[in-house]
């Protein structure tokens, strides 16, 4: 059989495996929170607070969706016309048109162009979060964080591009197989290693002081059978007033992380409730689930890109000769962007189902639905969330159940209905 036939068969196996694994690992069948309880939960919020949360999100939308639209247009312009290929050639010319320069520098130039044209929208969003009192960052601190984010992305992206085009160069007929394996491995590494390596670039972490709260959190983890190394406090207040907590790392690096803002805004019982939710993710190995889904999806994407290389008209549009040569990097990024947008609602749905399961875990672990509901109310209040967002936005991009859904679930749990 030819490599193309093998690739088509491999893609079919990967897609079937992805669907089967998702059906088994994701808790799809969960009863919705009763609508009557959601309406009652919404009444728990003062009208002016609901209006402020909705005004905040309305003010964010032009920047968020404007950035998405402009970024998509520019990405498609570079990827579906020879313009992207010309930029790649230009980037490699000072280095003798070496394939490494074209692959790495050319790819980074393409990404940089998109980042630059969407920068005004990022500034718009920062102005809004400052105006509404969510962000505590000055423009200088915001720019520094943005530069750090770009630098991390450039290193990771450069390594990924180097690896991809090295494989296509040295295994021109079978690069899809090696590339698929490499993409899956990269997802695994980023999932488990990146949080431990990158988090300290943006935040400082200090051990939580000895006391009742630390003891309660460690005791909660022990009772749940989730070993944690430590409880850390992140200096989130230098960036935001939002509150949060999470469990990060795996094995010997796993630790509970609490925002310092949460320690000042929430009660100890509410901190325990949020931590119980996060322990639910660790208990159910949700990071592993997301990693497997991501690895299968990444491998399938590489094989699909190889098969798309048979579409001569697509390559001609992009000014490239083959999908596996550096001049096609803008086309690759355009196709990946389109796939990401198309899969966004499905990813959001998967995330909501997983978050609902973690909510139920928190309720079971603490046995305290009243505190769970009060914590959700506090999260919505401090973080200025829309407690009951528009249905179209919820379906498109909401990674968590809405605030009223979570509060309604707590009410139903208290009655023994969930």
Buried (B, 14 or more C-beta within 10 A) or exposed (E): EEBBEBBBEBBEBBBEBBEEBBEEBBEEEBEEBBEEBBEBBBEBBEEEBBEBBBEBBEBBEEBBEBBBEBBBEBBBBBBBBBBBBBBBBEBBEEEEEBBBBBBBBBBBBBBBBBBEBBEEBBBBBBBBBBEBEBBBBEEEEBEEBBEEBBEBEBEBBBEBBBBBBBBBBEBEEBBBBBBBBBBBBBBBEBBBEEBBEBBEEBBEBEEBEEEEBBEBBBEBBEEBEBEBEBBBBBBBBEBBBBBBBBBBBBEEBBBBBBBBBBBEBBBBBBBBBBBBBBBBBBBBEBBBBBBBBBBBBBBBBBBBBBBBBEEEEBBEBBBBBEBBBBBBBBBBBBBBBBBEEEEEEEBBBBBBBBBBBBBBBBBEBBEBBEBBBBBBBBBBBBBBBBBBBBEEBBEEBBEBBBBBBBBBBBBBBBEEEB
